[in-house]
């Protein structure tokens, strides 16, 4: 694995395979790490890296505030995640790439295509997050963290994260900076000293703006309707990946293809060839 400073944030990444560049925003919610492409749910089933690396240079990375990448104490939006991936392309001197997002990674990928279409050949949106249950669960997770901060303080958050070693999605009390707190002592020190009232405001704003709708969050529908980037959408069907969210993206993205395939049929033998076919056709 390699490390680069992207937008002032230490970023763990790797480039595997050979061919046109494919920037991959990992699944895993607030634990979006390189490994999730091989270990997380549906991705462990169809093994995207085993197949895509035969045709593409797959750029994989730990998203900011996830895994061994760093972070910054601020209200993070999907635009921040876009900037992180854009900075990685700039670091690698790549002018244009295909993009693939899994799970929560679909939201920054769709927004990337809206904000920087000149840098994007196509996008694959695999199991986009969304739906009323996803919104409620996300907001409740942030509320649980805020409750812990109110009761125990930020020093207790640092202690919990460093001793427990769990990411935000596993133990909401540790908050969205939990992974950085675990491996970066300097960050942990500055976090503990950060103004608590300002911190509570940024966390409340983070939750409100990141989970602001009952469908796929991220790019606004009016902006997607003007986006000409080719897109390939594969639906999920559970509490975090409502099929309606995938349908919404298909409705909004004019050059999108919606693969109406049941989850049970999303096998390695079926999925990977279809993804390769779309990406190669898109250029």
C-alpha positions, 0 to 999 in steps of 0.5 A: 500500500502507498500513502499520499497527502491529498488535500492535506489529509494522509491517504492510504491507497493502491493501484492494482491491475493494468489498463484504463484508470478506474477510481473506486470509492469503497463500500462500508459506510463510515468504514470505507476501506480498500479491504471492503471490496473483498470482504464486505457482503455482496462484494465478497460474493462477486469479487470485483477486484479479481476481475476488474484488475484484469482490464483496468488500473483500479485505484483503491483507497481508504476514504478520508476518516476511514481505515488508515487514512487521516481526517480533519475536524470539520463538517464533512459533506459529499463534496469533501469526498469528491475533492478527496478522490479528485485530489488522488487523481491529480496526485497520480496525474490522471486527467480522466477516469472511470469511477465506481462506487459501492454502497455509500461510495455511490453518493460521492461518485454520482456527485463527482460526475455532476461537479467534474464531468470532464474528468469522468468517463463513466460511473458505476453505482453498485448498491446505492445507499438510500431510503427512509430506513437508511436516513433514520439509521444514519441520523440516529447514529450521529445522535448517539454519538452526540449523546455520548459527547454530551454525557462524557466529553471528547476525551472519553470519545478518544479513550473509547475509540483507542481502547475499543478499536471499533469504527463509527458504524460498529460503535456509534459512540465513537463518532465519525472520527473514530478510525483516525483517533485510533491510529493518529495520536496527534489528531487525537490530542487536537480532537480532545482539545477542540471546542466542544460547542463548535464540535457539537454544531458541526456534528449536528450539521454533518448528520442533517446535510448528509442524510437529508432525503428519503432517497439516494443522498448526494447530488441534487436531482436537478443537477443530475438531470443535466449530467451527460456522464454514462452511468450503470446502476445495480440495485440493492434491496435492504434497509440501507440500500433501498431499490427505490434509491437506485431507481431514483438515480436512474430517473435522474441520470439521462445516460444511465442504464439500470440493471434490473437484477435480483440480489440473489442473481448477483453472482461472480459469474454474472456480475463481473463480465457485465461491469467490464462490458459496460466500462469498456463500451463507455470508453 
